[in-house]
Amino acid sequence: LSLLAALAVAQAQQNAPPQPGSPDGPECRSERGSRCIFPFRYQGVTYSTCTTFDSSNGKAWCAVSVRRSGDVVPGNWEDCDLSVCNTETDYIPPTETCRTNSGPDAFNTCKFPFTFQGVTYYTCARWTARGANQGRNWCSTKVDRGGRHINGEGNYGFCDCDNLDCACPVD
C-alpha cells in the first residue's frame, strides 16, 4: 500500500504546474521588472532564491547585477516580485559554532544576531574603526535583551574566518 501511495504522490508532482522561479516556471523578476540573477553571493553567502537577509524594508530581494565572482554589485539589488519568485529563509549561522579566536573576549561564542550602531548583523561584521584591527571581522559576545551589543566592556572578539559557520564577509 505504501508503494501505491508513493506512486500517487510522484504522479501528482509530475502533473503539478511549475513553481515560480523554478527552471520550468516563470523567470524570477524584480518588482521593477529586472531579471533576477541566481546564484548570487552577498556578504560571503550564496543565494539561489530571493532573500530578506539585510533587507532595509523587510522585503525579499535579488541581485540584478553581479561581478564575475558572483558577488552582487553594490546597490544593484531590487525587491523580488513574489508572484514569480521563490524566497528562502534568511541565513543565520549556528550561534554555538562560531567562536572568536582573538581579541578582548577570545574563544567565546558569537551572539547572532547582534545590533551595533543601529545595524543588525547575522554574521561576523567588518571592523571599520581605524587602527591595527581595521578590516578584520568581529562579533559581539554579549548582547542585551533587545539583541544590542553591550559596548565598552570588551564583549567582542575577532572571528575565526576559517570556520564557515562564522560566515565572514568577503572582499
C-alpha positions in Angstrom: 0.0 0.0 0.0 2.8 2.4 0.8 4.3 1.8 -2.7 0.9 2.8 -4.3 0.8 5.9 -2.1 4.4 6.9 -3.2 3.5 6.3 -6.9 0.4 8.5 -6.5 2.5 11.3 -4.9 5.1 11.1 -7.7 2.4 11.2 -10.3 0.8 14.3 -8.7 4.2 16.0 -8.6 4.8 15.3 -12.3 1.4 16.8 -13.1 1.8 19.9 -10.8 2.3 23.2 -12.5 5.9 24.6 -12.5 6.7 26.7 -9.4 7.7 30.3 -9.7 11.4 30.8 -10.1 12.0 27.1 -11.0 13.8 26.2 -14.2 10.4 25.3 -15.9 8.4 28.1 -14.3 8.3 31.8 -14.9 11.6 33.7 -14.8 12.1 35.5 -11.4 11.9 39.2 -11.8 12.1 42.2 -9.5 9.1 44.4 -8.8 10.6 46.9 -11.3 10.7 44.1 -14.0 14.5 43.5 -13.9 15.7 39.9 -14.3 17.0 38.4 -11.1 20.4 36.7 -11.3 21.0 33.4 -9.5 23.0 32.3 -7.8 24.5 35.4 -6.3 26.8 36.0 -3.3 26.2 38.6 -0.7 28.4 39.1 2.4 30.0 35.7 1.7 26.8 33.7 1.5 25.5 32.3 -1.8 21.8 32.6 -2.5 19.8 30.6 -5.2 16.5 32.4 -4.5 15.3 35.8 -3.2 16.2 36.6 0.4 15.2 39.0 3.1 18.7 39.0 4.6 19.9 42.5 5.4 16.7 44.0 3.7 16.1 47.6 4.6 12.4 47.3 4.1 11.7 43.7 5.1 11.0 42.6 1.5 12.8 39.7 -0.3 15.3 40.9 -2.8 17.6 39.6 -5.5 20.7 40.7 -7.4 20.2 42.4 -10.7 23.9 42.7 -11.5 26.8 40.6 -10.3 30.6 40.6 -10.7 32.4 37.8 -12.4 33.0 36.4 -8.9 29.2 36.1 -8.4 29.2 38.9 -5.8 26.3 41.4 -6.0 27.4 44.7 -7.4 26.8 47.1 -4.5 23.5 48.9 -5.0 22.4 46.5 -7.8 19.6 44.7 -6.0 15.9 45.1 -6.2 12.8 43.7 -4.4 11.5 40.5 -5.8 8.1 40.1 -7.5 6.9 37.3 -5.2 4.3 36.2 -7.8 7.1 34.8 -9.9 10.0 34.3 -7.4 10.8 31.9 -4.6 12.3 33.0 -1.4 14.4 31.2 1.2 14.7 31.6 4.9 17.4 34.0 6.0 20.8 32.6 6.6 21.6 32.7 10.3 24.8 30.9 11.3 24.5 28.4 14.1 25.1 30.5 17.2 27.0 27.9 19.1 29.6 27.1 16.5 31.1 30.5 15.6 33.7 31.5 18.2 36.2 34.3 18.4 39.9 33.3 18.1 41.4 36.6 19.4 40.5 40.0 20.9 39.3 41.0 24.3 36.9 38.1 24.6 38.8 35.4 22.7 37.4 31.9 22.5 33.9 32.9 23.4 30.8 32.2 21.3 29.5 34.9 18.9 26.0 36.1 19.7 23.9 36.3 16.5 22.1 38.4 15.5 23.5 41.4 17.3 22.9 45.1 16.7 25.7 47.6 16.8 25.3 51.3 15.9 21.8 50.7 14.6 22.8 47.9 12.2 21.8 44.3 12.8 24.4 41.6 11.9 23.6 38.0 11.3 27.2 37.1 10.6 30.6 38.4 11.6 31.0 42.1 10.8 33.8 44.1 9.2 35.7 46.2 11.8 35.6 49.7 10.4 37.3 51.7 13.1 40.8 52.8 12.2 43.8 51.1 13.7 45.5 47.7 13.7 42.2 45.8 13.6 40.7 47.7 10.6 39.3 45.3 8.1 39.2 42.3 10.4 35.9 40.5 11.1 34.4 40.7 14.6 31.3 39.7 16.5 29.6 40.5 19.8 30.0 38.1 22.6 27.4 39.7 24.8 24.0 41.3 24.0 21.2 42.8 26.0 17.6 41.6 25.9 17.0 43.5 22.7 19.9 41.9 20.9 22.1 45.1 21.1 25.8 44.6 21.6 27.0 45.6 25.1 29.7 48.1 24.2 32.6 49.4 26.3 33.2 46.3 28.3 35.3 44.2 25.9 32.4 42.0 24.9 33.7 41.2 21.4 36.3 39.2 19.6 37.6 38.6 16.2 36.1 35.8 14.2 37.7 32.6 13.1 37.1 33.1 9.4 38.4 29.6 8.7 35.2 28.4 10.4 32.5 28.6 7.7 29.8 28.9 10.4 31.1 32.4 11.1 30.1 33.5 7.5 32.8 36.2 7.4 32.2 38.9 4.7 34.5 38.5 1.7 36.1 41.3 -0.3 
